[in-house]
């Protein structure tokens, strides 16, 4: 090749890299799977969310040490309406400037959480000038006209003011970060809906309730009674909660659309969950926040708020059946799996394998800072480095290959699972091969031999095992896990065997570094992953 051709090829490559770097983060979908592209390539969020009250410059001193200890690549941080617009029309983005600057200094990305009209369904993060003017900024009302604690999605002035503040936020963010992409996504509001009230019964809300259900909703949320008509006619006993979901989603979608017109970043809503095991779901009975993006109304949110990319679950029930059900219900061809909050108890650590293995674009435990506060019993009682330990051990394994893992997940090559509360064996099926997982076993011998071999291994008194597996070739796998015995076996009706199991790691450039080959005792009884997570590169083979 001539020198001029080499120079031209190098220039094309450089321009391609520059174009990718200039591209804002975005979500892409292919074959029902999703990826978050950052600088043009899939990115895996290994996140940590700070406490609600850590969104001040001085408070960041307790945040960064925990995020660094976690080995997270992304910090999730609230930005409150009361914080940026303490006086109407006068904006203060000094905290955002500090946050972005310090994130870059620590080599971290950010996800911003807009605490506006609603935070955990209430108005507590609105400015005082909103809180103290209920005539201008009305609350939901019940059937008797009594005001509820939560602001109404039919408050025209509330929407106008929230939207104005959010647009100002996004405009400032573009100004300081539009070419750097420190901020990857934005959450619009927080755990919306209402507790104890199924919907707003104000005159404006009632008038809308009696109108025909919008065609976009009918396309995504299957009618339960009549094919068309009012909300009551179409959805019967579910009408009130479905209508409230539409009203809240429309409100949020309007804000998100306006913000994205200024700076187009991926946006999502998070969700205080309803029972995922209640199948089919029963009508609302004061048992969850009506109007929130629960799994059964994701279709309504997609219809009413197309500017919102993801409805995301906040996972605070560590029962394995609940966790696995929620992951399945929120992972849909039209909805990427993104878990912005999980509890900080050690029991949640094993579920990272399930979340990352099944293709989530990311996950984030809540309350990751060294502020002297704990939300126990939802989270751990610890306020020191013990907070991060159950999650750091997993992040440490994924961090060096997070780009490659995100790509494999986008291609449908990954699976994962955490040990169930029942401690029973589990199975993951791949093309041509099956991974069989068992728990509580020692690293040598078979339980069927009796005696000490049959006794549960020390340290397995509580569920704590798990594994994530990527099939990187027809007969090759990357296995990451802890406290689990994994046997790779040929699919039914075929034959095959383990050829090689290398323990190692990926370096900063994504290259595999072999440390040792497992053989003999280390593979005779399956691949027994110890209490400290390990990574194995496995090669299987078939007789010729």
C-alpha positions in Angstrom: 0.0 0.0 0.0 1.3 3.5 -0.9 2.2 6.0 1.8 -0.7 8.2 0.7 -3.1 5.3 1.0 -1.8 4.5 4.5 -2.2 8.2 5.5 -5.7 8.3 4.1 -6.7 5.1 6.0 -5.3 6.5 9.2 -7.2 9.7 8.7 -10.5 7.8 8.1 -9.9 5.9 11.3 -9.1 9.0 13.3 -12.2 10.7 11.9 -14.3 7.7 12.8 -13.0 7.8 16.4 -13.6 11.5 16.7 -17.2 11.1 15.3 -17.9 8.3 17.9 -16.5 10.5 20.7 -18.7 13.4 19.6 -21.8 11.3 19.6 -24.0 11.8 22.7 -25.0 8.7 24.7 -28.0 6.9 23.3 -29.9 3.7 23.6 -30.1 1.3 20.7 -32.3 -1.8 20.2 -31.7 -4.8 18.0 -33.5 -8.1 17.9 -35.3 -7.2 21.1 -32.1 -6.5 23.0 -30.8 -3.1 24.1 -27.5 -1.3 24.6 -26.4 2.0 26.0 -23.9 3.5 23.5 -21.3 5.7 25.0 -18.8 7.2 22.5 -20.3 4.9 19.9 -19.8 1.6 21.8 -21.9 -0.5 24.3 -21.3 0.6 27.9 -22.2 -1.3 31.1 -23.1 0.9 34.0 -21.6 -0.3 37.2 -23.2 2.3 39.3 -23.7 3.5 42.8 -26.5 5.9 43.9 -25.8 8.4 46.7 -28.2 9.1 49.5 -30.9 11.7 48.7 -29.3 14.4 50.8 -25.8 14.1 49.5 -26.4 16.5 46.6 -24.4 19.4 47.9 -20.7 20.2 47.3 -19.6 19.7 50.9 -21.5 16.4 51.1 -19.6 15.0 48.1 -16.6 14.4 50.4 -18.5 11.4 51.8 -19.6 10.2 48.3 -16.5 9.9 46.2 -14.5 7.6 48.6 -17.4 5.1 48.7 -17.9 5.3 44.9 -14.1 4.7 44.4 -14.2 1.8 46.9 -17.1 0.3 45.1 -15.1 0.3 41.9 -18.1 1.9 40.2 -17.8 3.6 36.8 -20.9 5.8 37.3 -22.4 7.8 40.2 -26.2 8.4 40.3 -26.9 11.7 42.0 -30.1 13.7 42.6 -30.4 17.3 41.4 -33.4 18.9 43.1 -35.8 21.5 41.8 -35.6 23.4 45.1 -31.9 23.4 44.8 -31.6 24.9 41.3 -34.5 27.3 41.4 -34.9 28.5 45.0 -36.5 31.7 43.7 -38.8 31.5 40.8 -37.0 32.3 37.5 -33.6 32.5 39.1 -31.4 29.4 38.5 -28.4 28.2 40.4 -26.4 25.3 38.8 -23.3 25.6 41.0 -23.8 22.2 42.4 -24.1 20.7 39.0 -20.9 22.4 37.9 -19.1 21.0 41.0 -20.5 17.5 40.5 -19.5 17.3 36.8 -16.0 18.7 37.5 -15.4 16.2 40.4 -16.8 13.3 38.4 -14.2 13.9 35.7 -11.5 14.2 38.3 -12.5 10.8 39.7 -12.8 9.2 36.3 -16.5 8.6 36.7 -19.6 9.0 34.6 -22.9 10.4 36.0 -26.6 9.7 35.9 -28.7 12.7 37.0 -31.9 12.2 39.0 -34.3 15.1 38.5 -36.3 15.4 41.8 -39.0 17.8 40.6 -42.7 17.6 41.0 -42.5 14.2 42.5 -40.0 12.4 44.7 -41.3 9.1 46.2 -44.7 10.4 45.1 -44.5 13.6 47.2 -43.8 17.3 46.6 -40.9 17.5 49.1 -38.2 18.5 46.6 -40.2 21.3 45.0 -39.2 24.9 45.9 -40.9 26.7 48.8 -42.7 29.0 46.4 -44.4 25.9 44.9 -45.1 24.2 48.3 -46.8 27.3 49.7 -49.1 28.1 46.7 -51.6 25.3 46.4 -54.0 27.4 44.4 -51.5 27.8 41.6 -49.9 24.4 42.1 -52.8 22.1 43.1 -52.6 18.7 44.8 -54.5 15.6 43.9 -58.0 15.5 45.5 -60.1 12.5 46.6 -63.7 11.9 45.7 -64.9 14.3 48.4 -62.5 17.1 47.2 -60.0 16.7 50.0 -56.5 17.5 49.1 -53.9 14.7 48.9 -50.2 15.0 49.8 -49.1 14.6 46.1 -49.2 17.2 43.4 -51.8 16.8 40.6 -50.7 15.8 37.1 -53.4 18.2 35.9 -51.7 21.2 37.5 -51.0 23.3 34.4 -48.9 25.8 36.2 -47.0 23.0 38.0 -46.1 21.4 34.7 -45.1 24.7 33.1 -42.8 25.6 36.0 -41.2 22.1 36.3 -40.7 22.0 32.6 -39.0 25.4 32.6 -36.6 24.4 35.3 -35.8 21.1 33.6 -35.2 22.7 30.3 -32.8 25.2 32.0 -31.1 22.2 33.6 -30.6 20.4 30.3 -29.5 23.6 28.6 -26.8 24.2 31.2 -25.8 20.5 31.1 -25.3 20.7 27.4 -23.2 23.9 27.8 -20.8 22.3 30.3 -20.9 18.6 29.1 -22.2 18.5 25.6 -18.8 17.6 24.2 -17.5 15.5 27.1 -20.5 13.1 27.9 -19.8 12.8 31.6 -23.5 12.5 32.1 -25.0 9.4 30.5 -28.7 9.5 31.3 -31.3 11.5 33.2 -34.1 10.2 35.4 -37.2 12.4 35.2 -39.0 12.6 38.6 -38.7 9.8 41.1 -40.9 6.9 42.1 -44.1 8.7 41.0 -47.7 7.9 41.7 -49.9 8.2 44.8 -50.2 6.0 47.9 -53.7 5.7 49.4 -55.4 7.5 46.5 -56.1 5.8 43.2 -56.2 9.0 41.1 -56.9 12.7 41.0 -60.7 13.4 41.2 -60.4 17.2 40.5 -62.8 18.6 37.9 -60.0 18.7 35.3 -59.1 15.1 36.0 -62.7 13.9 36.0 -63.3 15.6 32.6 -60.3 13.8 31.1 -61.4 10.5 32.7 -64.7 10.6 30.9 -63.1 11.2 27.5 -62.3 8.3 25.1 -59.1 6.4 25.9 -56.4 7.7 23.5 -55.7 5.5 20.5 -52.0 5.2 21.4 -52.9 3.7 24.7 -55.3 1.2 23.2 -52.5 0.0 20.9 -50.1 -0.7 23.8 -52.4 -1.5 26.7 -54.9 -4.3 25.9 -58.5 -3.4 26.6 -60.3 -5.4 29.4 -63.9 -4.7 28.5 -65.0 -2.6 25.5 -62.6 -2.1 22.5 -63.1 1.7 22.6 -64.8 4.2 24.8 -64.1 6.0 28.1 -61.5 4.8 30.6 -64.3 3.0 32.6 -65.8 1.5 29.6 -62.5 0.1 28.2 -60.7 -0.9 31.4 -63.5 -1.6 34.0 -62.2 -2.1 37.5 -58.7 -1.1 36.4 -59.8 2.2 34.9 -58.8 4.5 37.7 -55.2 3.3 38.1 -54.7 3.0 34.4 -56.0 6.6 33.9 -53.7 7.8 36.6 -50.7 6.1 35.0 -51.6 7.8 31.7 -52.0 11.2 33.4 -48.7 11.0 35.3 -46.8 9.5 32.3 -48.1 12.3 30.0 -46.9 14.9 32.4 -43.5 13.4 32.7 -43.3 12.8 29.0 -44.0 16.5 28.3 -41.1 17.5 30.6 -38.8 14.9 29.0 -39.6 15.9 25.5 -38.9 19.6 26.2 -35.6 18.7 27.9 -34.5 16.4 25.1 -35.2 19.2 22.5 -32.5 21.1 24.3 -30.0 18.3 24.9 -30.9 14.8 23.7 -29.8 12.3 26.3 -31.5 9.0 27.2 -34.2 9.4 29.9 -36.0 7.0 32.2 -38.5 6.7 35.0 -38.0 4.6 38.1 -40.6 2.6 40.0 -41.6 1.6 43.5 -42.7 -1.9 42.7 -46.0 -3.8 43.0 -46.0 -7.5 43.7 -44.6 -9.3 40.6 -46.0 -12.6 41.7 -49.6 -11.5 41.7 -50.5 -13.0 38.3 -52.8 -11.9 36.8 -52.6 -8.5 38.6 -55.6 -7.5 40.6 -57.1 -4.0 40.6 -55.4 -1.5 42.9 -56.3 -1.9 46.5 -54.0 0.6 48.3 -51.2 -1.9 47.9 -48.8 0.1 45.7 -48.4 3.6 44.3 -51.1 4.0 41.8 -50.0 5.9 38.7 -46.4 4.8 38.8 -44.7 2.8 36.0 -45.4 -0.6 37.5 -44.8 -3.6 35.2 -48.5 -3.9 34.3 -48.7 -0.4 32.9 -45.4 -0.1 31.0 -47.5 -0.1 27.8 -49.4 3.0 29.0 -46.1 4.8 29.8 -44.7 3.9 26.3 -47.8 5.4 24.7 -48.1 8.5 26.8 -44.4 9.4 27.2 -42.5 8.4 24.1 -39.6 10.7 25.2 -39.0 8.3 28.1 -36.8 5.4 27.0 -37.0 3.1 30.0 -39.4 2.1 32.9 -36.9 0.9 35.5 -37.5 -1.2 38.7 -36.2 -0.2 42.1 -35.5 -3.6 43.8 -35.9 -3.6 47.6 -37.3 -7.0 48.2 -34.4 -9.6 48.4 -36.6 -12.7 48.0 -35.2 -14.4 45.0 -38.6 -15.2 43.5 -39.5 -11.5 43.7 -36.2 -10.4 42.2 -36.2 -12.8 39.3 -39.9 -12.1 38.5 -39.3 -8.3 38.4 -36.3 -8.7 36.1 -38.3 -10.7 33.7 -41.3 -8.3 33.7 -39.2 -5.2 33.1 -37.0 -6.7 30.5 -39.0 -6.5 27.3 -38.3 -6.0 23.6 -39.6 -2.4 24.0 -38.0 -1.8 27.4 -34.3 -2.1 28.3 -33.5 -3.7 31.6 -31.8 -1.0 33.9 -31.9 -1.3 37.6 -31.1 2.2 39.1 -31.7 1.1 42.7 -31.2 -2.1 44.6 -31.0 -2.4 48.4 -27.5 -2.3 50.0 -27.9 -5.4 52.2 -25.3 -8.1 51.5 -28.1 -10.4 50.2 -28.4 -8.3 47.1 -24.8 -8.9 46.0 -25.5 -12.3 44.4 -28.3 -10.8 42.2 -25.7 -8.7 40.3 -24.8 -11.9 38.5 -28.5 -12.4 37.4 -28.9 -8.7 36.4 -25.7 -8.3 34.5 -25.9 -11.8 33.1 -29.3 -11.4 31.6 -28.3 -8.3 29.7 -29.1 -5.3 31.9 -27.5 -2.1 30.7 -26.5 -1.5 34.3 -27.3 -1.7 38.0 -26.8 0.5 41.0 -27.1 -0.2 44.7 -28.6 2.7 46.7 -27.1 4.7 49.6 -23.5 4.3 48.5 -21.7 7.0 50.4 -20.2 7.4 53.9 -22.8 9.8 55.2 -23.8 8.7 58.7 -27.3 7.5 57.7 -28.9 4.2 56.8 -32.3 3.3 55.4 -32.4 0.0 57.3 -34.4 -2.3 57.1 -34.5 -1.6 53.3 -30.7 -1.4 53.3 -27.7 -2.3 55.4 -27.1 -0.9 58.9 -23.5 -0.2 58.0 -22.3 3.3 57.2 -18.6 2.5 56.5 -16.7 0.5 53.9 -18.8 -2.6 54.7 -21.6 -1.0 52.6 -19.7 -1.6 49.3 -18.1 -5.0 50.0 -20.9 -7.2 48.6 -21.0 -5.3 45.4 -17.3 -4.3 45.0 -16.3 -8.0 44.7 -18.6 -8.4 41.7 -17.8 -5.0 40.1 -14.1 -5.8 40.4 -14.6 -8.7 38.1 -16.7 -6.9 35.5 -14.9 -3.6 35.4 -12.0 -4.6 33.1 -14.3 -6.1 30.5 -17.4 -3.9 31.0 -17.3 -2.7 27.3 -16.8 -6.3 26.0 -19.5 -7.7 28.3 -22.0 -5.0 27.2 -21.3 -6.0 23.6 -21.8 -9.7 24.3 -25.0 -8.9 26.1 -26.2 -6.8 23.2 -25.5 -9.9 21.0 -27.5 -12.2 23.3 -24.5 -14.2 24.4 -24.8 -13.7 28.2 -26.8 -15.3 31.0 -26.6 -15.2 34.7 -28.3 -16.2 37.9 -28.1 -15.7 41.7 -28.6 -18.5 44.2 -32.2 -19.0 45.1 -33.6 -18.8 48.6 -34.5 -22.5 48.2 -30.8 -23.3 47.6 -31.8 -25.7 44.8 -29.7 -26.5 41.7 -30.2 -24.2 38.6 -29.5 -24.5 34.9 -28.5 -22.1 32.1 -28.9 -23.3 28.6 -26.7 -22.1 25.8 -26.5 -23.2 22.1 -25.0 -26.6 22.2 -24.2 -26.6 25.9 -25.8 -26.4 29.4 -24.4 -25.0 32.6 -25.6 -26.8 35.7 -25.2 -24.9 39.0 -25.3 -26.3 42.5 -24.6 -24.6 45.8 -23.3 -25.3 49.3 -20.8 -27.9 48.2 -17.2 -28.1 49.1 -14.6 -27.7 46.4 -13.6 -31.4 46.4 -15.7 -34.6 46.1 -19.4 -35.4 45.8 -22.1 -35.0 48.3 -23.3 -38.5 47.5 -20.2 -39.9 49.2 -21.7 -38.9 52.6 -19.8 -37.9 55.7 -18.0 -34.6 55.5 -18.5 -34.5 51.8 -22.3 -34.1 52.3 -22.0 -31.3 54.8 -22.7 -27.8 53.6 -19.5 -25.9 53.0 -18.6 -23.3 55.7 -19.8 -19.8 55.0 -22.9 -20.9 53.0 -25.4 -20.5 55.8 -27.1 -17.8 53.8 -27.6 -17.7 50.0 -24.6 -16.0 48.5 -23.6 -17.8 45.3 -24.1 -16.8 41.7 -22.6 -16.8 38.2 -22.7 -15.0 35.0 -21.6 -16.7 31.8 -20.8 -15.3 28.3 -20.6 -17.7 25.3 -17.8 -16.1 23.3 -17.6 -18.8 20.7 -19.5 -22.0 19.8 -17.5 -23.9 22.4 -15.9 -21.2 24.5 -17.2 -19.4 27.6 -16.2 -16.7 30.1 -17.5 -17.7 33.6 -17.6 -15.2 36.5 -19.0 -16.2 39.9 -18.6 -17.2 43.5 -19.8 -19.9 45.9 -21.1 -22.1 43.2 -20.2 -25.4 41.5 -20.7 -25.2 37.7 -20.7 -28.2 35.4 -20.6 -27.5 31.7 -22.3 -30.3 29.8 -23.3 -31.0 26.2 -26.9 -30.3 25.2 -29.2 -33.3 25.3 -28.5 -35.8 22.6 -24.9 -34.6 22.0 -21.6 -35.4 23.5 -18.7 -33.3 24.6 -16.1 -32.6 27.3 -14.1 -29.9 29.1 -10.8 -29.3 27.3 -9.4 -26.4 29.2 -10.3 -24.0 32.1 -8.0 -21.0 32.5 -8.2 -18.8 35.5 -7.3 -15.2 34.7 -8.5 -11.7 34.1 -8.9 -9.1 31.4 -6.4 -6.2 31.4 -7.2 -2.5 30.8 -7.0 -3.1 27.0 -9.5 -6.0 27.2 -6.9 -8.7 26.6 -7.2 -12.0 28.4 -4.4 -12.6 30.9 -4.1 -16.3 31.9 -2.9 -16.9 35.5 -3.2 -20.7 35.8 -4.9 -23.7 34.2 -7.3 -25.6 36.4 -7.0 -29.4 36.0 -7.1 -32.6 38.1 -8.7 -32.0 41.5 -9.8 -28.5 40.4 -12.1 -29.9 37.6 -12.8 -33.5 38.5 -15.9 -32.4 40.5 -17.0 -29.5 38.3 -15.8 -25.9 38.4 -16.0 -25.0 42.0 -15.9 -21.2 42.4 -14.8 -20.1 45.9 -16.1 -17.4 48.2 -13.8 -14.8 46.5 -15.1 -14.3 42.9 -13.0 -15.7 40.1 -13.1 -15.6 36.3 -12.5 -18.6 34.1 -12.1 -18.9 30.4 -13.5 -22.3 29.4 -13.0 -24.3 26.2 -15.2 -27.2 25.5 -14.8 -29.9 22.8 -16.6 -32.6 20.9 -15.2 -36.0 19.8 -14.6 -36.2 16.1 
